[in-house]
Amino acid sequence: MQKLSVLVAVTFLSPLALGVTPLFIGPEQVTDGGVPIDVGYYGAPAMYDWNLDGAKDLILGQFTEGKIRLYENKGTDQAPEFDGYTFFQSGGNDITLPYG
């Protein structure tokens, strides 16, 4: 834990020590077919190249019903494009995780 704390401190403070002002870019809303993605509250996103096509896909856990959505990236990592999602399934049934 101590090593992690030192690494975090060095990562964030070294630009200041070198006289470089860090540039933070504001959040950008992710859309699906031009509509903002909204799974309610407590969404749990992760990016992973699920279909091995070279572009990272969006895997998104949703609190409501405990389901997991897969948005396949039709664009690139730099300019992702999502158009619809499927739920993770096993044996033809949606996988659900405990929630609530």
N, C-alpha and C positions, 0 to 999 in steps of 0.2 A: 504494500500500500504506500509505503514511504517513497519507493522508487517512482510510482505512478504520480504522486504529488509533485515530486521534483521535476519529472518530465513535463507535466502540465504547466508548471510555473515557468520552466525554461522556454517552452513552446510559445506561451503567451507574452512573456516579459522580454524575451530577447529582441524582438523588433523595436520595442521602446528603448532598450539600452543602446541600440545601434542608431537611434535617431530616426527610425522609420515608423511612420504612422500606419498602424494596421488599417486595412480597408475592409469593412464588413458590408456586404450587400444584403439588403433587406430580404425578407421571406418572399417566396414566389409561390402563388397558388397553383397546385397541380390540377390539370383538367383532364377529363375523359370525354372526348368528342366535343370539346369546347365548353363543357359544363364542369364547374368545380367539383372535385371528388369530395364527398362528405359521407362518412360512415357513422355520423353521430359524434359522440364524445369518446375519448380514450382510444383513438385509432393507434395502431402499432405498425408503422411502415418499415419496410426493409427493401433494399434494392439488390437483386441477384439475377444473373443471366440464366433464368430457369430453362429456357428452350435452347440454350447454347447457340444462339444466332449472332453473338457478338455485341448485343445491346442489352443493358441491364433492364430487367422487368421489375414491376412494382408488386411486391407481396404485402398485403395490407390486412392485418388482423382487425376485426371489428368487435367492439364490446358487446353490442346487441346480438344475441343469439350465439356468440362465440365462434362465428364462422371466419374463414380465411379467404380473402379475395386474391385472385391473380390477374393483374393487368399486364398483358403482353405489350412490350414496347415495339411499336412499328417504326419508330424513328431511330435516333442515335442517342448515345449517352449525353451528348452536349445539347441535343434538342429532342427530348423524348416526346413521343406521340402515343397516346392511349386511346383505344376505341372499344369500350366494353370490357367486361371482366367475366371470369368464371370462378366458381367456388372450388376450393380443393375438395376432392372426393376420394373415397375409398369404397370399393365394391358398389359403385353407383349411388352412394349416399354422401351428402355433404358432411365433411369433417367438422365437428364442433368441439370446442374446448370449454372448460368451466368458465363461467362469467358471473358477474353480479356482486 
